[in-house]
Amino acid sequence: MSAQILLAIESSCDETAAAVIDSDLNVLSSVIATQDELHQRFGGVVPEIASRAHLSNILPVIDEALRKSDRKLADLSAIAVMTQPGLVGSLLVGLTAAKSLSLVLDIPLIALNHIHAHLYACQMIADEDLFPAIGLVVSGGHTNLYDCQSATEYELIGSTIDDAAGEAFDKSAAILGLPYPGGPHIARVAQQGDLKAFKFPRTFIKDDRLAFSFSGIKTSLRYTALGQPGAREEPPPLTEQRVADIAASFQEAVVDVLIAKCQQAARAYDRDTLCIGGGVAANQRFRERLAELDASDGINVTIAPMSLCTDNAAMGAIAWELLNKGQISDLDVDVTPGLVRHRQ
Protein backbone atom coordinates (compact mmCIF):
# COMPACT_ATOMS: atom_id res chain seq x y z
CA MET A 1 0.00 0.00 0.00
CA SER A 2 1.46 3.35 -1.00
CA ALA A 3 1.99 6.04 1.61
CA GLN A 4 -0.67 8.67 2.16
CA ILE A 5 0.22 12.34 1.75
CA LEU A 6 -0.76 15.57 3.45
CA LEU A 7 -0.27 19.26 2.78
CA ALA A 8 1.16 21.35 5.63
CA ILE A 9 0.86 25.15 5.73
CA GLU A 10 2.94 27.58 7.82
CA SER A 11 2.27 31.34 8.12
CA SER A 12 2.86 32.08 11.80
CA CYS A 13 5.19 35.05 11.30
CA ASP A 14 6.87 36.29 8.12
CA GLU A 15 7.45 33.11 6.12
CA THR A 16 4.73 31.75 3.87
CA ALA A 17 5.42 28.04 3.51
CA ALA A 18 3.82 24.84 2.28
CA ALA A 19 5.08 21.28 2.15
CA VAL A 20 3.84 17.94 0.91
CA ILE A 21 4.78 15.10 3.27
CA ASP A 22 3.94 11.41 3.08
CA SER A 23 3.03 9.14 5.99
CA ASP A 24 6.58 7.76 6.06
CA LEU A 25 7.77 11.31 6.89
CA ASN A 26 9.33 11.83 3.47
CA VAL A 27 9.20 15.50 2.47
CA LEU A 28 8.12 15.43 -1.17
CA SER A 29 8.35 19.22 -1.50
CA SER A 30 8.95 22.26 0.68
CA VAL A 31 8.39 25.81 -0.56
CA ILE A 32 9.10 28.98 1.44
CA ALA A 33 8.42 32.60 0.46
CA THR A 34 10.48 34.90 2.66
CA GLN A 35 9.70 38.51 3.57
CA ASP A 36 13.11 39.69 4.80
CA GLU A 37 13.34 42.51 2.27
CA LEU A 38 9.91 43.86 3.27
CA HIS A 39 10.84 44.15 6.95
CA GLN A 40 14.54 44.97 6.68
CA ARG A 41 14.24 48.75 6.91
CA PHE A 42 12.14 48.43 10.08
CA GLY A 43 14.66 46.16 11.80
CA GLY A 44 11.95 43.64 12.63
CA VAL A 45 8.69 42.10 11.49
CA VAL A 46 5.78 44.50 11.00
CA PRO A 47 2.59 42.45 11.56
CA GLU A 48 0.38 44.30 9.07
CA ILE A 49 2.97 44.06 6.31
CA ALA A 50 3.50 40.38 7.09
CA SER A 51 -0.20 39.47 6.88
CA ARG A 52 -0.66 41.33 3.59
CA ALA A 53 2.34 39.51 2.10
CA HIS A 54 0.89 36.18 3.23
CA LEU A 55 -2.33 36.99 1.39
CA SER A 56 -0.35 37.48 -1.83
CA ASN A 57 1.88 34.45 -1.33
CA ILE A 58 -0.31 31.72 0.12
CA LEU A 59 -1.95 30.35 -3.03
CA PRO A 60 1.18 30.48 -5.24
CA VAL A 61 3.20 28.76 -2.49
CA ILE A 62 0.62 25.96 -2.11
CA ASP A 63 0.44 25.54 -5.86
CA GLU A 64 4.24 25.36 -6.14
CA ALA A 65 4.47 22.80 -3.33
CA LEU A 66 1.97 20.55 -5.12
CA ARG A 67 3.71 21.03 -8.45
CA LYS A 68 7.15 20.17 -7.02
CA SER A 69 5.79 17.06 -5.35
CA ASP A 70 4.11 15.97 -8.59
CA ARG A 71 0.82 15.62 -6.69
CA LYS A 72 -2.65 17.11 -7.09
CA LEU A 73 -5.16 18.35 -4.53
CA ALA A 74 -7.19 15.18 -5.10
CA ASP A 75 -4.22 13.11 -3.87
CA LEU A 76 -4.23 14.67 -0.40
CA SER A 77 -5.40 12.72 2.64
CA ALA A 78 -5.26 15.63 5.13
CA ILE A 79 -4.45 19.31 5.58
CA ALA A 80 -2.24 20.50 8.46
CA VAL A 81 -1.75 24.12 9.48
CA MET A 82 0.11 26.01 12.20
CA THR A 83 -2.47 27.75 14.41
CA GLN A 84 -0.31 28.78 17.39
CA PRO A 85 1.64 30.72 18.46
CA GLY A 86 2.37 33.63 16.13
CA LEU A 87 1.00 36.87 14.71
CA VAL A 88 -2.78 36.79 14.60
CA GLY A 89 -3.17 38.20 11.08
CA SER A 90 -0.48 35.92 9.68
CA LEU A 91 -1.91 32.81 11.34
CA LEU A 92 -5.41 33.58 10.06
CA VAL A 93 -4.23 33.63 6.44
CA GLY A 94 -2.83 30.10 6.69
CA LEU A 95 -5.80 28.79 8.69
CA THR A 96 -8.34 30.22 6.24
CA ALA A 97 -6.58 28.55 3.33
CA ALA A 98 -6.37 25.25 5.22
CA LYS A 99 -10.03 25.32 6.25
CA SER A 100 -11.10 26.03 2.68
CA LEU A 101 -9.13 23.09 1.31
CA SER A 102 -10.32 20.77 4.07
CA LEU A 103 -13.95 21.69 3.40
CA VAL A 104 -13.78 21.49 -0.39
CA LEU A 105 -11.77 18.25 -0.47
CA ASP A 106 -13.65 16.74 2.50
CA ILE A 107 -10.43 15.65 4.24
CA PRO A 108 -9.29 16.02 7.88
CA LEU A 109 -7.88 19.28 9.22
CA ILE A 110 -5.07 19.10 11.79
CA ALA A 111 -4.18 22.20 13.82
CA LEU A 112 -0.52 22.33 14.80
CA ASN A 113 1.56 24.06 17.44
CA HIS A 114 4.42 25.80 15.62
CA ILE A 115 6.79 25.36 18.58
CA HIS A 116 6.12 21.65 18.96
CA ALA A 117 6.70 21.23 15.24
CA HIS A 118 10.17 22.79 15.60
CA LEU A 119 11.07 20.04 18.07
CA TYR A 120 9.53 17.32 15.92
CA ALA A 121 11.93 18.34 13.16
CA CYS A 122 14.57 16.50 15.22
CA GLN A 123 12.53 13.30 15.08
CA MET A 124 12.32 13.58 11.31
CA ILE A 125 16.05 12.90 10.96
CA ALA A 126 16.40 10.36 13.77
CA ASP A 127 16.79 6.63 13.23
CA GLU A 128 14.89 5.84 16.43
CA ASP A 129 12.31 7.36 18.73
CA LEU A 130 13.89 10.36 20.50
CA PHE A 131 11.27 10.75 23.20
CA PRO A 132 11.12 11.26 26.12
CA ALA A 133 13.54 14.19 25.89
CA ILE A 134 14.26 17.75 26.90
CA GLY A 135 13.43 20.14 24.08
CA LEU A 136 14.74 23.66 23.50
CA VAL A 137 13.15 25.91 20.91
CA VAL A 138 15.29 29.00 20.42
CA SER A 139 14.33 31.57 17.81
CA GLY A 140 13.49 35.21 17.20
CA GLY A 141 10.24 34.93 19.11
CA HIS A 142 10.83 32.10 21.58
CA THR A 143 13.34 30.67 23.98
CA ASN A 144 11.44 27.80 25.59
CA LEU A 145 12.39 24.60 27.38
CA TYR A 146 10.05 21.59 27.29
CA ASP A 147 9.86 18.21 28.91
CA CYS A 148 8.75 16.14 25.94
CA GLN A 149 7.11 12.95 27.21
CA SER A 150 6.32 11.79 23.68
CA ALA A 151 6.22 13.08 20.11
CA THR A 152 2.94 14.89 20.88
CA GLU A 153 3.11 15.61 24.63
CA TYR A 154 5.08 18.69 25.63
CA GLU A 155 5.21 20.41 29.02
CA LEU A 156 6.61 23.93 29.09
CA ILE A 157 9.18 23.98 31.91
CA GLY A 158 11.06 27.22 31.27
CA SER A 159 11.11 30.30 29.09
CA THR A 160 12.55 33.79 28.72
CA ILE A 161 11.19 36.51 30.95
CA ASP A 162 11.95 39.22 28.39
CA ASP A 163 13.69 39.02 25.00
CA ALA A 164 14.02 35.78 23.09
CA ALA A 165 17.59 34.85 22.15
CA GLY A 166 16.99 35.49 18.46
CA GLU A 167 15.45 38.86 19.25
CA ALA A 168 18.57 39.77 21.23
CA PHE A 169 20.69 38.79 18.22
CA ASP A 170 18.61 41.01 15.92
CA LYS A 171 18.64 44.04 18.24
CA SER A 172 22.33 43.69 19.02
CA ALA A 173 23.16 43.43 15.32
CA ALA A 174 21.29 46.70 14.73
CA ILE A 175 23.36 48.40 17.45
CA LEU A 176 26.53 47.20 15.71
CA GLY A 177 25.31 48.45 12.33
CA LEU A 178 24.75 44.96 10.92
CA PRO A 179 21.81 44.14 8.62
CA TYR A 180 18.52 42.45 9.52
CA PRO A 181 17.99 39.62 10.28
CA GLY A 182 20.85 39.95 12.72
CA GLY A 183 21.59 36.36 13.74
CA PRO A 184 23.44 35.26 10.60
CA HIS A 185 25.40 38.52 10.44
CA ILE A 186 26.47 38.35 14.10
CA ALA A 187 27.65 34.78 13.48
CA ARG A 188 29.53 35.80 10.34
CA VAL A 189 31.53 38.67 11.82
CA ALA A 190 32.09 36.76 15.09
CA GLN A 191 34.29 34.31 13.20
CA GLN A 192 36.95 37.02 13.05
CA GLY A 193 36.51 38.14 16.66
CA ASP A 194 37.87 37.31 20.10
CA LEU A 195 35.15 35.61 22.14
CA LYS A 196 36.94 36.62 25.36
CA ALA A 197 37.42 40.28 24.44
CA PHE A 198 34.43 41.49 26.50
CA LYS A 199 32.72 40.02 29.54
CA PHE A 200 28.99 40.16 28.96
CA PRO A 201 26.48 39.02 31.62
CA ARG A 202 25.20 35.44 31.69
CA THR A 203 21.87 36.09 33.39
CA PHE A 204 20.38 33.22 35.45
CA ILE A 205 23.24 30.90 34.48
CA LYS A 206 23.64 29.76 38.12
CA ASP A 207 20.00 30.25 39.09
CA ASP A 208 17.92 27.23 40.08
CA ARG A 209 15.05 28.46 37.92
CA LEU A 210 14.75 27.26 34.34
CA ALA A 211 14.51 30.82 33.10
CA PHE A 212 16.24 32.96 30.51
CA SER A 213 16.79 36.72 30.24
CA PHE A 214 18.60 38.45 27.39
CA SER A 215 17.69 42.10 27.91
CA GLY A 216 20.69 42.67 30.19
CA ILE A 217 23.25 41.41 27.70
CA LYS A 218 21.68 43.56 25.00
CA THR A 219 22.00 46.66 27.22
CA SER A 220 25.58 45.74 28.11
CA LEU A 221 26.43 45.39 24.44
CA ARG A 222 24.90 48.81 23.70
CA TYR A 223 27.03 50.47 26.39
CA THR A 224 30.15 48.65 25.15
CA ALA A 225 29.56 49.68 21.56
CA LEU A 226 28.14 53.20 21.95
CA GLY A 227 29.15 54.26 25.45
CA GLN A 228 27.03 54.94 28.52
CA PRO A 229 24.70 57.96 28.55
CA GLY A 230 26.32 60.92 30.25
CA ALA A 231 29.81 59.41 30.18
CA ARG A 232 32.61 61.93 29.82
CA GLU A 233 34.70 59.82 27.50
CA GLU A 234 33.65 58.73 24.06
CA PRO A 235 33.78 54.98 23.41
CA PRO A 236 36.43 53.68 20.99
CA PRO A 237 35.32 53.79 17.35
CA LEU A 238 33.43 50.77 16.04
CA THR A 239 36.17 49.47 13.81
CA GLU A 240 35.67 46.24 11.92
CA GLN A 241 37.76 44.35 14.49
CA ARG A 242 35.96 45.89 17.47
CA VAL A 243 32.59 44.92 15.98
CA ALA A 244 33.89 41.38 15.45
CA ASP A 245 35.16 41.16 19.05
CA ILE A 246 31.88 42.45 20.47
CA ALA A 247 29.88 40.06 18.27
CA ALA A 248 32.02 37.06 19.25
CA SER A 249 31.84 37.87 22.96
CA PHE A 250 28.09 38.45 22.79
CA GLN A 251 27.47 35.22 20.89
CA GLU A 252 29.55 33.22 23.37
CA ALA A 253 27.63 34.63 26.32
CA VAL A 254 24.26 33.71 24.79
CA VAL A 255 25.48 30.22 23.90
CA ASP A 256 26.88 29.73 27.41
CA VAL A 257 23.44 30.41 28.89
CA LEU A 258 21.59 28.17 26.43
CA ILE A 259 23.97 25.27 27.05
CA ALA A 260 23.85 25.67 30.84
CA LYS A 261 20.05 25.70 30.95
CA CYS A 262 19.82 22.61 28.73
CA GLN A 263 22.16 20.77 31.12
CA GLN A 264 20.15 21.99 34.11
CA ALA A 265 16.86 20.84 32.58
CA ALA A 266 18.26 17.42 31.69
CA ARG A 267 19.40 16.91 35.28
CA ALA A 268 16.17 18.21 36.79
CA TYR A 269 13.96 15.92 34.69
CA ASP A 270 16.38 12.99 34.49
CA ARG A 271 16.52 13.00 30.69
CA ASP A 272 19.49 11.87 28.61
CA THR A 273 18.19 13.13 25.26
CA LEU A 274 18.12 16.75 24.12
CA CYS A 275 16.29 18.06 21.03
CA ILE A 276 17.06 21.54 19.68
CA GLY A 277 14.99 23.47 17.14
CA GLY A 278 14.31 27.03 15.97
CA GLY A 279 16.21 29.62 13.97
CA VAL A 280 19.04 30.12 16.49
CA ALA A 281 19.73 26.37 16.27
CA ALA A 282 21.30 27.19 12.90
CA ASN A 283 24.04 29.19 14.67
CA GLN A 284 27.33 27.40 13.98
CA ARG A 285 28.96 28.24 17.33
CA PHE A 286 25.90 26.92 19.18
CA ARG A 287 26.02 23.71 17.13
CA GLU A 288 29.73 23.28 17.92
CA ARG A 289 29.10 23.66 21.65
CA LEU A 290 26.18 21.22 21.50
CA ALA A 291 28.46 18.67 19.80
CA GLU A 292 30.91 19.07 22.69
CA LEU A 293 28.04 18.56 25.13
CA ASP A 294 27.02 15.37 23.34
CA ALA A 295 30.57 14.04 23.56
CA SER A 296 31.34 14.95 27.18
CA ASP A 297 28.12 15.02 29.21
CA GLY A 298 26.45 11.77 28.29
CA ILE A 299 23.55 13.68 26.75
CA ASN A 300 22.39 12.55 23.33
CA VAL A 301 21.88 15.75 21.34
CA THR A 302 19.81 15.98 18.17
CA ILE A 303 19.64 19.31 16.37
CA ALA A 304 17.08 20.02 13.68
CA PRO A 305 18.70 20.03 10.22
CA MET A 306 19.62 23.47 8.90
CA SER A 307 16.76 23.39 6.38
CA LEU A 308 14.23 22.89 9.19
CA CYS A 309 15.61 25.40 11.74
CA THR A 310 14.00 28.54 10.38
CA ASP A 311 10.24 28.64 9.85
CA ASN A 312 9.05 26.06 7.34
CA ALA A 313 6.09 23.79 6.65
CA ALA A 314 8.01 20.50 6.36
CA MET A 315 8.12 20.21 10.16
CA GLY A 316 4.34 19.92 9.86
CA ALA A 317 5.10 16.21 9.55
CA ILE A 318 4.12 16.11 13.23
CA ALA A 319 0.55 16.10 11.88
CA TRP A 320 0.90 12.39 11.11
CA GLU A 321 1.44 11.71 14.82
CA LEU A 322 -1.74 13.63 15.69
CA LEU A 323 -3.75 12.11 12.86
CA ASN A 324 -2.79 8.60 13.95
CA LYS A 325 -4.11 9.43 17.43
CA GLY A 326 -7.37 10.76 15.99
CA GLN A 327 -6.60 14.33 17.02
CA ILE A 328 -8.48 16.01 14.17
CA SER A 329 -9.65 19.63 14.39
CA ASP A 330 -13.15 20.93 13.71
CA LEU A 331 -13.66 23.60 11.07
CA ASP A 332 -14.43 26.13 13.81
CA VAL A 333 -10.89 25.86 15.20
CA ASP A 334 -9.33 29.29 15.76
CA VAL A 335 -5.80 30.66 16.02
CA THR A 336 -4.03 31.17 19.35
CA PRO A 337 -1.55 34.01 18.72
CA GLY A 338 0.13 34.20 22.12
CA LEU A 339 1.90 31.54 24.12
CA VAL A 340 1.34 31.45 27.88
CA ARG A 341 4.68 31.85 29.61
CA HIS A 342 5.84 29.28 32.11
CA ARG A 343 5.35 30.61 35.64
CA GLN A 344 8.78 31.10 37.16
Backbone hydrogen bonds, N-H to C=O, Kabsch-Sander energy under -0.5 kcal/mol:
donor,donor_aa,acceptor,acceptor_aa,energy
6,L,21,I,-2.4
7,L,78,A,-1.9
8,A,6,L,-0.5
8,A,19,A,-2.9
9,I,80,A,-2.0
10,E,17,A,-2.6
16,T,33,A,-2.3
17,A,10,E,-2.7
17,A,15,E,-0.7
18,A,31,V,-2.1
19,A,8,A,-2.1
20,V,29,S,-1.7
21,I,6,L,-2.2
21,I,19,A,-0.5
22,D,26,N,-2.4
23,S,4,Q,-2.2
25,L,22,D,-2.1
28,L,20,V,-2.4
28,L,26,N,-0.9
29,S,20,V,-1.3
31,V,18,A,-2.9
33,A,16,T,-3.1
34,T,32,I,-0.6
38,L,35,Q,-0.9
39,H,35,Q,-1.4
40,Q,36,D,-1.4
42,F,39,H,-1.3
43,G,39,H,-0.8
43,G,40,Q,-1.2
44,G,39,H,-1.2
50,A,46,V,-2.5
51,S,47,P,-2.5
52,R,48,E,-1.9
53,A,49,I,-2.1
54,H,50,A,-2.2
55,L,51,S,-1.8
56,S,52,R,-1.4
57,N,53,A,-2.0
58,I,54,H,-2.8
61,V,57,N,-2.5
62,I,58,I,-2.2
63,D,59,L,-2.7
64,E,60,P,-2.3
65,A,61,V,-2.3
66,L,62,I,-2.1
67,R,63,D,-2.3
68,K,64,E,-2.8
69,S,65,A,-1.4
70,D,66,L,-0.6
70,D,67,R,-1.0
71,R,66,L,-2.2
75,D,72,K,-1.8
76,L,73,L,-1.6
77,S,5,I,-3.1
78,A,5,I,-0.6
79,I,108,P,-2.6
80,A,7,L,-3.0
81,V,110,I,-2.3
82,M,9,I,-1.9
83,T,112,L,-2.6
84,Q,112,L,-1.1
86,G,337,P,-3.3
87,L,12,S,-2.9
91,L,87,L,-2.9
92,L,88,V,-2.1
93,V,89,G,-1.2
94,G,90,S,-1.4
95,L,91,L,-2.5
96,T,92,L,-2.5
97,A,93,V,-1.9
98,A,94,G,-2.3
99,K,95,L,-2.9
100,S,96,T,-2.1
101,L,97,A,-2.1
102,S,98,A,-2.6
103,L,99,K,-2.6
104,V,100,S,-2.6
105,L,101,L,-2.6
106,D,102,S,-1.0
107,I,102,S,-1.5
109,L,329,S,-0.6
110,I,79,I,-2.7
111,A,109,L,-0.5
112,L,81,V,-2.9
114,H,84,Q,-3.9
114,H,112,L,-0.7
117,A,113,N,-2.2
118,H,114,H,-1.4
119,L,115,I,-1.3
120,Y,116,H,-2.1
121,A,117,A,-1.3
122,C,119,L,-1.6
123,Q,119,L,-0.7
124,M,120,Y,-1.5
125,I,122,C,-1.2
126,A,123,Q,-1.1
133,A,148,C,-2.1
134,I,273,T,-2.7
135,G,146,Y,-2.7
136,L,275,C,-2.7
137,V,144,N,-2.5
138,V,136,L,-0.6
138,V,277,G,-2.5
139,S,142,H,-3.4
144,N,137,V,-2.4
145,L,158,G,-3.1
146,Y,135,G,-2.8
147,D,155,E,-2.6
148,C,133,A,-3.1
148,C,146,Y,-0.7
149,Q,147,D,-0.9
149,Q,153,E,-1.4
150,S,153,E,-1.2
154,Y,152,T,-0.6
155,E,147,D,-2.2
156,L,154,Y,-0.5
157,I,145,L,-2.6
158,G,145,L,-1.3
159,S,210,L,-0.7
160,T,143,T,-0.8
161,I,212,F,-2.7
166,G,139,S,-2.3
167,E,139,S,-0.6
168,A,164,A,-2.1
169,F,165,A,-2.0
170,D,166,G,-2.3
171,K,167,E,-2.7
172,S,168,A,-2.4
173,A,169,F,-2.4
174,A,170,D,-1.8
175,I,171,K,-1.7
176,L,172,S,-1.8
177,G,174,A,-1.2
178,L,173,A,-3.2
185,H,181,P,-0.6
186,I,182,G,-2.9
187,A,183,G,-2.3
188,R,184,P,-1.8
189,V,185,H,-2.3
190,A,186,I,-2.1
191,Q,187,A,-0.7
191,Q,188,R,-0.8
192,Q,189,V,-1.6
193,G,190,A,-1.8
195,L,193,G,-0.7
197,A,194,D,-1.7
200,F,198,F,-0.9
203,T,201,P,-0.5
205,I,202,R,-1.8
207,D,204,F,-1.3
211,A,209,R,-1.7
212,F,159,S,-1.7
218,K,214,F,-1.4
219,T,215,S,-2.0
220,S,216,G,-2.5
221,L,217,I,-2.3
222,R,218,K,-2.0
223,Y,219,T,-2.3
224,T,220,S,-2.2
225,A,221,L,-2.5
226,L,222,R,-3.2
227,G,223,Y,-1.6
231,A,228,Q,-2.1
239,T,237,P,-2.2
243,V,239,T,-2.5
244,A,240,E,-1.9
245,D,241,Q,-2.6
246,I,242,R,-2.6
247,A,243,V,-2.7
248,A,244,A,-2.5
249,S,245,D,-2.3
250,F,246,I,-2.6
251,Q,247,A,-2.7
252,E,248,A,-2.1
253,A,249,S,-1.8
254,V,250,F,-2.2
255,V,251,Q,-2.5
256,D,252,E,-2.5
257,V,253,A,-1.8
258,L,254,V,-2.3
259,I,255,V,-2.7
260,A,256,D,-2.4
261,K,257,V,-2.4
262,C,258,L,-1.7
263,Q,259,I,-2.3
264,Q,260,A,-2.3
265,A,261,K,-2.3
266,A,262,C,-2.3
267,R,263,Q,-2.1
268,A,264,Q,-2.5
269,Y,265,A,-2.2
270,D,267,R,-0.7
271,R,266,A,-2.2
274,L,300,N,-3.0
275,C,134,I,-3.0
276,I,302,T,-2.3
277,G,136,L,-2.5
280,V,138,V,-1.8
281,A,138,V,-0.7
281,A,278,G,-1.4
282,A,279,G,-1.6
283,N,280,V,-1.9
287,R,283,N,-2.1
288,E,284,Q,-2.2
289,R,285,R,-2.2
290,L,286,F,-2.2
291,A,287,R,-1.9
292,E,288,E,-1.7
293,L,289,R,-1.9
294,D,290,L,-2.4
295,A,291,A,-1.8
296,S,292,E,-1.9
297,D,293,L,-2.5
299,I,293,L,-0.7
300,N,272,D,-3.3
300,N,298,G,-0.5
301,V,299,I,-0.8
302,T,274,L,-2.9
304,A,276,I,-2.6
308,L,305,P,-2.2
309,C,306,M,-1.3
310,T,306,M,-0.7
316,G,313,A,-2.0
317,A,314,A,-1.4
318,I,315,M,-1.5
319,A,316,G,-2.3
320,W,317,A,-1.8
321,E,317,A,-0.5
321,E,318,I,-0.8
322,L,318,I,-1.5
323,L,319,A,-3.1
324,N,320,W,-2.2
325,K,321,E,-0.8
325,K,322,L,-0.6
326,G,323,L,-1.6
327,Q,322,L,-2.8
328,I,326,G,-1.8
329,S,109,L,-3.2
333,V,330,D,-1.6
336,T,83,T,-2.8
344,Q,342,H,-0.6
